[in-house]
Amino acid sequence: MTNTEAAGQSLSIGEVAERTGLSVHALRFYEREGLLVGPVRRTSGGRRRYTSFDVDWLLICVKLRESGMPLADLKHFAELVRRGPGNEVERLRLLDTHQRRVDAQIRTLEECRSVIAWKVGIYAEHLARGEAGGLWDPTALRRAETAPPGTRYLADS
């Protein structure tokens, strides 16, 4: 399929919703907010008609939003693309900033995953030994405070 054919392909809002995973309501929102790079064509009856280029753009938008790009940044990016050539440095700057933000989120999530894996290991180990009773038991702390010296209560760092 050539670019001209792809651009000429006409898709209903329902078909675009199915291809992008966005709801019909979300597609209308994207249009109202100026997040599309081209105007949405309409039939003589006023029904929206999209092209495969619209779908490709929306798939990019979905990933940018899923990765946490603020709506304002996505609007700005769409505006830059609509303006055409000559602002690629600004587009790159915007995308690079977002990439650094996503990389930081990934590092944070990896740290969280590490703590979770550590806790899973502790619980699995205690359960395997049959010593899970008392893990994170707030009553054990109170008993430990009043217990005779040398009494040991199960705790997991």
N, C-alpha and C positions, 0 to 999 in steps of 0.2 A: 504494500500500500504506500503510495507516495504521500508527501506532506500535504499536498493539495487535497488528495482523497481523504486523508485523516482529518484535516481541518473541516472538510465538507460533511463528514459523518455527523449525523444528527441523532442525539440521544435525549430521551425524556429525563425528567428529574428523577423518576423512579429508577431508571436504568443507571444513572450516575450514582444514586444513593447505593445501589447494589454493588457497583464496581469500586466505590471508594470506602464503603463502610460507614459513611455519614448518613444521618437521617435526612429526610426531606426538609425538616425544620432547620437542621444545621446548614444545609445547602443554601436555603433562603437567607439564613443569618450571614453566611460567608459573603453572599452577594450584597446584602445590605451594608455590611461593614467594609466593603471595598477590598475584599481579599482575593478576588479573581483578577487576572491580568487582562482580560478582555471582557467586553460587554456580553451578557447572556442574550442570545437571540430569542425572539418570540415568534410563535406562529401567528397567523391572522386571528386566531381565537385567544391569543394572549398566553399560551402555554410556553414555558421555558424549553429551549432546545440547546443542548450543549454539544461541544465537539470533543473528540478524543484528546485534543490539546488541553481542554478544560479539565478533563479527567486526570491527565498526567500532572497538571499543576496542582490539582486538589490532593492528589496522592502525596505530593511533596509537602503541601500544607499540613496534611494529617500527621505526617512524621515530625514535622517541626513542632506542631502543637503537642503531640504525644511526648516529645522530648522536653517539653516545658518552655518552649519559646513563648515569651509574652505576646499577647494579642497585638499590642502596639508595635512590637518589632516585626511581627508578621505582616501587619498593614504597611509598615515602612518598606519592607522587602518587596511586597507586591507593587507598591507605588514605584519603586526603583525599576523593577522589571517592566512595568507599563511604560515608563519613560523611554525605554530602549537603550541602545548602546551609549557608552560614555560615562556610566556610573559604576562600572564593575569593581573599582577599588572600594567604593562605599558598600557595595553588596558583599564583597569579600570580608570587609571589616565586620559587618553585621553578623555574617555566618561564622566567622572566626570567634567572635565574642561568645556566640551561642555555643559553639563547639567547646570552648574552654569551660563554660558553665556546665555543660553536660558531662565533660570529663571530671569535673569536681564532684558532681552528683554521683558518678560511678565510683570514684574513690571512696566517698562517704558510704555508699551502699556496700562496697567491698569490706569496709571496716565493720559495718553492722553485721554482714554475713559472717565475718570472722568471729565476732562475739557470740552470735547465735550458734555457730558450729561448735564453739568451745562449750557453751551451755548444753547443747545436745549431747556432746561427748561426756560431760559430767553426769548428766541424768542417765544416759545409757550405761555408763560404767557402774554407777550406784545401783541401778535396777538389775544389772547382770550379776552383781555381788549380793543382791537381796538386801541392800542397805539404803533403800530410797526413802524410807520413813524419816521424816524430819527435814528433808531438803527445803530450804527456805520456809521453815516453820517459825512464825513469829512467837509462838508460845515456847519454843525451845530456848529462845533468848531469855525469856523471863525465868524459865526453870534454871538455866545456866547461871543467872545472876544470883540465885538463892541456893544453888547446889553446893554441897560440900566440896572443898578443894580436891582436885584430881578427877572429878566426874567429867566424863567426855560426852559431848553431844555432837551428833552428826551435823556438819555444816558444809556448804560448798562455796568456797571462796567467793 
